[in-house]
Amino acid sequence: MAKRVSIAEARRNAMGTMKNAEAKRINRVEKEAAAERALEVTEVYVVTSGIFEGYHIDAIFDDEQLAETYISIYGKKSGPEDMGIEYMGIEVWEINSSEPPRKDDHG
């Protein structure tokens, strides 16, 4: 015997199904847009810090604003080895390029 449901419950079930379908569609569209953006990326923004043997990469971004935000948040580190300040900079690296990276001063 089939379970009887009220009209209100049937509407809620239908709305839930529609919301799930819409959420899946939005997720698919967002993934497709991200894939298209990835194809457009020709350079990355490499956040570096330290000098000489202490030089290292801290983070890599595909958006310059994100790299600058990272520096604004994490740009100054405390510790006895760096006297409380560690300079961070951004290097712009071309993807699949044989040219050396550009160093931009974002300190």
N, C-alpha and C positions, 0 to 999 in steps of 0.2 A: 504494500500500500504506500502510495506517495505521501510525503510529508506535506502538510498544508502550511502555507506561510501567508502572512498578512500582506496587503498591498504595500504598506509602508516598508516592511522587511524586504519585499521583492525589489522595491525602488532602491533601498540601501545597498542590496547585493548588486544591482545593476550599476549603481554609481561607483561602487568599489571596483567592479570589473573595468569600468570606463577609466577610472583614475589610474589603475594599474597599467592599462594599455597606453594611456597618455604619458605616464611616467616612463615606460619603456621606450616610447617614441622619442621623448625629449632626450633620454639617455643616449639613444642611437644617434640623434642629430648632433648632440654635444661631442660624441666620440668622432663622428665624421668631420666636424669642424676642427677638432684638435688635430686630426690626421692631416687635414689640409694645411693648417698652420705649420705643422712639423715639416711639410714639404717646402714651405716658404722660407724656413730658417736658413740663412746663409752664414750667420756668425753667432758666436756665443760670447757671453760676458763672464770672464773668469776672475773671481775675486781671489787675490793673493795677499800674503803678508809675510813678514820676516825678511831677513837679509842673509846673504851668503849661504852657509850650510843650513840656516834656519828658514830659508825661503820655502814656501809651500803654497799649495792651492787650498783655499778654504771652501769654495763653493763654485758651481757653474750654473749660469742662467741663460735662458734664451730671450730674456727681456732686460734691457738696461735698467729700467726703473726698479725691478726686483733686486738686481745686484746692488743698486744704490741704497735701497731699503735695508738690505742685509748688512751693508756697511754701517748704516746709521744705527742699527740695533747692536751689532756685534763688533763694531770697529775698534773699540778700546777694551783691551783685556788687562786684567791686573795680574801681577806676579812679580817676584823678585828678579827674574831673569830679564824682564823688559822694562823695569822701572815704572810699571803701571800703564804704559802706553805701547800699543803695537799698531803700527801703520798698516792699513789695508788699502789696496789699490785695485783697479779694474783693468784687466787686459782684454782687448777685443781680439778674438781668434776667428779667422775665416774658416769655415768648414771645408774640408777637402782641398786646402790651399797649400802650396809649397812656399808661400811667403811667410816671414816671421811675424809673430803677433804684434799688434800695436799696443802700446801702454798708454792708457788714459789716466790722468791725475784726477781722482775723485776723492782724495783724502779729506 
